[in-house]
Amino acid sequence: MFAYDTLLLGTVSVEEATTIKGILNTYESWSGQLVSSQKYTIMFSPNVEEHTRREISGTLGMPVVDNHGKYLGLPSTIGPSKKEVFNSIIDRVEIKVDNWKSRLLSKEGAKPSYTWRSLLSVRNLVYQGIKWQLGNGEDINSWKHEWVKHTSRNKVITPMVEEFSNLKVANLIDKNIGVWNINRVRTLFYQGIE
């Protein structure tokens, strides 16, 4: 069993350092694994006095460093200029996005990507198959929506009757037998649904 990238935070006191050292010793005795002091470092706030740093470092048996470098690609400390610190990350992300875009999107005059060629090859098939299915007709307004076949705009061509302006297609279906209520359709519209 291995423990990677362990970060311990604590207050600056010899007592706490002694407690941490005790925890590490307990881990070693229970797990049978040795904690390699060569792989550990300790970092202090700039406000900690030099003699306190030496005392805590000696208690833990760890060397003092000014900076841990990067962890998971991010700096372990951030100075006064956050912009300077994170610009390199923004630059790396922009480079990755540009690479993705160039691979996925075709450049003008270049051969279209496999994805675009695939989509374009079925375009006509998709257009032929696109249909609006009425379903139960409860969301389709009889006057405003396109639902009638064989008219120039697939809409009812009869002028709207104001008192029926919110009439749904579902109201034109005989719910008992699931077919058009022909009498109602012929009463409301010039051309009935056959």
TIKOLVO-181832 format. One record per residue (C-alpha): x, y, z. Coordinates in steps of 0.02 Angstrom, whole numbers, plus 50000, padded with zeros to 5 digits. Each point is the difference from the previous one (the first is absolute). Example, Ala and Ser with C-alpha at 12.3 -4.5 7.8 and 13.67 -1.06 7.14 Angstrom:
// TIKOLVO-181832
506154977550390500695017249967
***
This chain:
// TIKOLVO-181832
500005000050000500655017149954499465017550049500345013049868499865018950006499545002050182499885017950058499895003750186499585017350063500285005550178500375014250118501795005150034500424991450164501214986750060498554991650090499044997749838501574994149910500254987050137498184994249977500254998249811501624990350028499054988450120498654997049869501314995649869500864988250123498334991550039499694997949814501694991749979499734987850143498224995249950500294998649812501744992850005500545013349874501345012950029499715018449969501465006249895500535016650075500995003349839498375002049905499235012550121500275018650010499285013750107499545017749949499645014750113499135016749981501255014249976499445006650170500754985250098501655004050084501574990449949500314991950170498204993350005500224992849825501594990850052499204993250160498444993149911501044993449854501124990950124498514992650093499254993249839501664995449919499495008949841500965012949898499285017549978499595006249823499425017149941498824992949869499294982849959499915003949814498434993749914498684987650054498804993149869500665013349880499595014450118501235010050103500044995650185500205018350046499305015449918500885016750019499255017349985499714998349811498704986649967499965005249818501834995349974499764983250086498454994749903500465007049828501024984649962498504989050040498865010549889501294998949860500084981050014498104998449997499875011449847501294989449908499024984150039498345007749944500805006249838500674982449967498274992550030499185012849887501234996949859499714981250011498105000650014499575014549887500505000949819501055014749942499395009949850500564991449840500614984650092499254982749996498524999150122500274989850157499324982450014498635006450116499415013349877500094988049852498924987650097498705013150044499935006949823499804982749925498344997250091499335017849990498704996449864499434984350090499735009950159499015013649909498874987049921499664991750167499645015550103498165000350043498965007350138498984986450078498395006050076499974987950145498485004250105499905017749926499855008650169501515011349969499555004849822498955015649968498804996649856500225017349925501815004850036501014984049978500464990549843499074983550007498934998549844500734990749850499765005749821499825018650029501285012849944500645002950176499334984550089498845011450099498125001950002499525012349862498315004550076500025017050088500094997750189498375000650096500385010950152499014989850127500994984549947501725008549993500734988050129499234984449924501194985350011500094986149871499524988150141498285008550003499724994349821500224981650041498614988850065500874993250155498814985250017500494992049836501645009349960499525007349831499675017549933498335007850049499585003449817498445010450038500995011950112501425001349875498825004149856499075012850107501605009550045501054998749842499765002449812500894984149957499714985450114501214986450046499604984349904
***
